Amino acid sequence: MSEAKRVTDGPDRSVEGFLALLATRRAPRTVEAYRRDLAQLAAFLGKSPAEATTEDLERYLAELRAAGRSPATIARRAAAMRAFFRHQQLLDDRKDNPAAELDLPRRRQKLPRTLSPGEAERLIDAAAGTRPRDLRDRALIELLYGAGLRVSEAVALEKGGISLDERLVRCVGKGDKERIVPIGRQAAEALRRYLSRGRPHLDRRHRPELFLNAQGGPLTRAGAFLILRRRAEKAGLEPARVHPHLLRHSFATHLLEGGADLRSVQEMLGHADLSTTELYTHVSDRRRRELYYQAHPHGRRRRSAHDDAHARSSSDLHRRRLPDGEGGTG
C-alpha cells in the first residue's frame, strides 16, 4: 500500500491545533491515536489533511480496504477524520466536512468477556493472606470487582476517596467526571484490613495514594495488571485472560444478572452513553429466559444441574460481594 506518497515538512498547524484542543477533553492515548491516524492520512495525501476532499478520503479508505485493514481500524481512522474536520468547521476554516458522508464498514460489536461467579470467587480467594501485599492485592481485586472501577481510577484513588462507614468510593473517571460508587461488605472489610494492617507497612514515603507498591510508591497500571495475572495463576485461571477490565465487565454483568436496572449500572460504571452499558445485557437475556422457563406454564423445561448451580452461585455472590440493594432477588 502506498500510504507514504510524500510527508509534509514540519508540524501541521491545523492538526496540532486540533490535537491541543482534543487533549483538554480526551485521554492521552486517544490523542496519540488520532495523531497517528492523521499523520498516516497526511502521508497518503502528500498534503495537509485540512486540504482533503471527500474524493481524497474515499481513495484513502479504498486503499485501507485493499490492504486488508480491519473494519475497526478503518472506523477509528474515519472517526479521527470526522472529528478533525468538525474542528475545522468550528474555526470557520472549512464550510464542509468531507468525512461526513463516507461509506464505512459496519463494525462488529464484540461482547465483553466475563468471569463466572465461581471464577471471581477463586480469584479473590487467591489473594488470601496476612502479609501487607496479600492484604493490598485482595483489597484491589475486591474493589475492581465490587465497584467496577477502571484500573486508572483504582490506582489514582487516594485514602480520602474511600468512606468505609458509608461503604462508598469517590473516583474520577474519563473527562475528569467524578462519581460515587457503593461497595459491598466484603470489599469494605478487605479495604479496612489493608488500611489498618497492610498499608502502614508499605507507606515508607507518606504517599496519599490508596494503593502502594512494595517500594512505597504509588501502584501503577502495570503493577495492577501484574498482580491480577499472578493471582489468576494461583487461582488456576488463565493468566493472560485476567485483567482489570475483565473484573469491570464481570461487575456489570453480575449486577444485571442479579436484577439491577440498566440506568443504575450505567451510573456506577460512569458510562456517558447508555448504549455502552447495553453491551452487558446479553447475559441478562439469559436470565430472563430462565425466569420465563420457571414462571410461565407453557415455558417450563427441565433445568440441568449446571443451570441450578450457576443460579445459586450467582445469587449468593451478589448478596455477599456487590453493593447492597443492586442485586439478588429483592
LINGI-V548068 format. One record per residue. N is the residue number from 1. RES is the residue in one small letter. PSI is psi in degrees with one decimal (none if undefined). OMEGA is omega in whole degrees, -180 to 180 (NA if undefined). Layout:
N/RES/PSI/OMEGA, N/RES/PSI/OMEGA
This chain:
1/m/140.2/-177, 2/s/68.8/-179, 3/e/-7.8/-174, 4/a/66.5/178, 5/k/-53.7/179, 6/r/128.8/179, 7/v/128.6/-180, 8/t/148.8/-178, 9/d/137.5/175, 10/g/170.7/-180, 11/p/146.2/178, 12/d/114.3/-174, 13/r/-35.3/-180, 14/s/-40.5/179, 15/v/-44.0/-179, 16/e/-38.0/177, 17/g/-41.9/178, 18/f/-45.5/-178, 19/l/-35.0/178, 20/a/-42.1/178, 21/l/-40.9/180, 22/l/-35.5/-178, 23/a/-20.4/178, 24/t/-12.2/-175, 25/r/-19.1/-175, 26/r/163.4/-179, 27/a/151.2/-180, 28/p/-37.1/-179, 29/r/-36.2/177, 30/t/-42.2/180, 31/v/-44.0/-180, 32/e/-37.5/178, 33/a/-43.6/178, 34/y/-36.2/178, 35/r/-46.6/179, 36/r/-43.6/-178, 37/d/-43.9/-179, 38/l/-32.4/176, 39/a/-39.6/179, 40/q/-36.3/176, 41/l/-45.0/180, 42/a/-39.4/179, 43/a/-39.0/179, 44/f/-43.8/-176, 45/l/-31.2/-173, 46/g/19.4/179, 47/k/175.0/180, 48/s/140.1/174, 49/p/-25.9/180, 50/a/-20.2/-179, 51/e/2.9/-174, 52/a/148.6/172, 53/t/169.2/177, 54/t/-39.0/180, 55/e/-39.3/177, 56/d/-46.0/-177, 57/l/-36.8/178, 58/e/-39.9/177, 59/r/-39.5/180, 60/y/-46.3/180, 61/l/-35.6/177, 62/a/-39.1/177, 63/e/-40.3/180, 64/l/-42.6/179, 65/r/-43.2/-179, 66/a/-29.0/179, 67/a/-0.5/177, 68/g/20.2/178, 69/r/146.1/-177, 70/s/155.1/176, 71/p/-35.6/180, 72/a/-41.4/179, 73/t/-44.6/-180, 74/i/-42.6/180, 75/a/-38.7/180, 76/r/-42.5/179, 77/r/-36.8/177, 78/a/-37.1/178, 79/a/-40.2/177, 80/a/-41.7/-179, 81/m/-44.2/-179, 82/r/-44.6/180, 83/a/-40.8/180, 84/f/-45.2/-177, 85/f/-28.1/172, 86/r/-41.3/177, 87/h/-42.2/178, 88/q/-38.3/178, 89/q/-41.8/180, 90/l/-33.2/178, 91/l/-3.0/-175, 92/d/22.4/175, 93/d/-21.0/176, 94/r/150.3/176, 95/k/-16.8/-176, 96/d/164.5/173, 97/n/98.1/-175, 98/p/-13.4/180, 99/a/-5.6/-172, 100/a/-34.1/-174, 101/e/18.9/-179, 102/l/141.4/178, 103/d/108.3/-174, 104/l/148.9/175, 105/p/146.7/178, 106/r/126.2/-180, 107/r/135.2/175, 108/r/126.4/-178, 109/q/116.1/-179, 110/k/132.8/176, 111/l/139.5/-178, 112/p/139.1/174, 113/r/150.0/-179, 114/t/162.8/167, 115/l/150.1/170, 116/s/162.5/177, 117/p/-39.2/179, 118/g/-38.3/179, 119/e/-38.3/177, 120/a/-41.6/178, 121/e/-44.1/-179, 122/r/-39.9/180, 123/l/-43.5/179, 124/i/-43.0/180, 125/d/-25.4/179, 126/a/-13.1/178, 127/a/17.3/179, 128/a/147.2/178, 129/g/170.4/-177, 130/t/-4.2/177, 131/r/152.3/-179, 132/p/-41.9/-179, 133/r/-31.4/175, 134/d/-45.8/-180, 135/l/-39.1/177, 136/r/-46.6/-177, 137/d/-41.8/-179, 138/r/-41.6/179, 139/a/-40.8/179, 140/l/-47.4/-178, 141/i/-42.5/179, 142/e/-37.0/-178, 143/l/-41.9/178, 144/l/-40.4/-178, 145/y/-37.3/-175, 146/g/-16.5/179, 147/a/-7.5/178, 148/g/28.9/-178, 149/l/148.7/167, 150/r/154.0/-178, 151/v/-36.6/179, 152/s/-35.3/178, 153/e/-39.2/-178, 154/a/-46.2/-177, 155/v/-18.6/178, 156/a/-10.6/-179, 157/l/140.5/172, 158/e/165.3/-178, 159/k/-36.9/-179, 160/g/-8.4/180, 161/g/-0.4/-178, 162/i/129.2/171, 163/s/101.0/-177, 164/l/-34.4/-179, 165/d/-41.6/180, 166/e/-10.6/-178, 167/r/58.6/179, 168/l/148.0/175, 169/v/130.0/177, 170/r/114.7/-177, 171/c/161.9/178, 172/v/119.8/-176, 173/g/-153.8/-178, 174/k/143.6/-179, 175/g/20.9/-180, 176/d/29.1/178, 177/k/127.4/180, 178/e/141.0/174, 179/r/158.2/180, 180/i/126.5/-176, 181/v/132.3/176, 182/p/154.3/176, 183/i/156.0/-180, 184/g/174.0/-178, 185/r/-40.0/-178, 186/q/-43.6/179, 187/a/-42.2/179, 188/a/-41.1/-180, 189/e/-39.2/178, 190/a/-39.8/177, 191/l/-38.8/179, 192/r/-43.7/180, 193/r/-40.8/-180, 194/y/-44.0/-177, 195/l/-33.3/-177, 196/s/-34.9/-172, 197/r/-11.7/-178, 198/g/-54.3/-175, 199/r/-38.9/179, 200/p/-29.7/179, 201/h/-20.6/180, 202/l/-21.6/-171, 203/d/75.1/-180, 204/r/-14.9/-174, 205/r/5.4/180, 206/h/52.8/-179, 207/r/149.8/178, 208/p/-19.4/-176, 209/e/146.8/180, 210/l/-47.9/-176, 211/f/126.1/-177, 212/l/154.0/177, 213/n/-178.1/-174, 214/a/-21.6/180, 215/q/0.4/179, 216/g/0.4/177, 217/g/173.5/179, 218/p/139.6/175, 219/l/136.8/-180, 220/t/170.1/175, 221/r/-45.2/-180, 222/a/-38.5/178, 223/g/-39.8/179, 224/a/-41.4/177, 225/f/-43.7/-178, 226/l/-41.4/178, 227/i/-47.0/-178, 228/l/-40.7/-180, 229/r/-40.1/180, 230/r/-43.4/180, 231/r/-33.9/178, 232/a/-42.0/179, 233/e/-41.6/178, 234/k/-32.7/-179, 235/a/-3.9/-178, 236/g/18.4/176, 237/l/164.4/179, 238/e/110.1/-173, 239/p/-40.9/-177, 240/a/-20.3/-178, 241/r/-23.0/-172, 242/v/119.9/180, 243/h/166.6/-175, 244/p/-39.2/-177, 245/h/-24.8/175, 246/l/-37.4/178, 247/l/-36.0/176, 248/r/-44.2/176, 249/h/-43.3/-178, 250/s/-40.5/176, 251/f/-52.2/-177, 252/a/-43.8/-178, 253/t/-44.8/-178, 254/h/-31.6/174, 255/l/-46.6/-179, 256/l/-38.2/176, 257/e/-32.3/-179, 258/g/-1.2/175, 259/g/5.0/179, 260/a/147.9/180, 261/d/154.2/-172, 262/l/-39.6/-179, 263/r/-42.3/-180, 264/s/-42.5/179, 265/v/-39.6/177, 266/q/-45.5/-178, 267/e/-40.1/-179, 268/m/-34.1/178, 269/l/-20.5/-178, 270/g/28.8/178, 271/h/130.7/177, 272/a/-30.8/-175, 273/d/128.1/-179, 274/l/-28.7/-179, 275/s/-29.1/177, 276/t/-42.9/179, 277/t/-31.2/-177, 278/e/-17.1/176, 279/l/-28.3/-175, 280/y/-5.9/-176, 281/t/-8.0/179, 282/h/-31.2/180, 283/v/-32.5/178, 284/s/-23.8/174, 285/d/-40.8/178, 286/r/-40.8/180, 287/r/-40.9/179, 288/r/-38.6/177, 289/r/-42.3/180, 290/e/-42.2/179, 291/l/-37.5/177, 292/y/-46.9/-179, 293/y/-34.4/-179, 294/q/-37.7/-167, 295/a/-33.5/-173, 296/h/132.3/-178, 297/p/-33.8/-179, 298/h/2.2/-177, 299/g/-0.8/-175, 300/r/141.3/175, 301/r/166.4/179, 302/r/130.6/175, 303/r/138.9/178, 304/s/164.4/176, 305/a/-34.9/179, 306/h/-43.0/179, 307/d/-45.8/-179, 308/d/-43.1/-179, 309/a/-41.9/-179, 310/h/-43.4/-179, 311/a/-43.8/179, 312/r/-43.9/-178, 313/s/-45.7/-178, 314/s/-44.0/-179, 315/s/-45.0/180, 316/d/-41.3/-177, 317/l/-40.3/180, 318/h/-42.2/-178, 319/r/-34.2/-172, 320/r/-39.5/-167, 321/r/-28.0/-174, 322/l/165.5/-175, 323/p/139.9/-179, 324/d/141.8/176, 325/g/-2.0/-178, 326/e/-6.4/-178, 327/g/-164.6/178, 328/g/-162.7/-175, 329/t/-2.1/-178, 330/g/none/NA
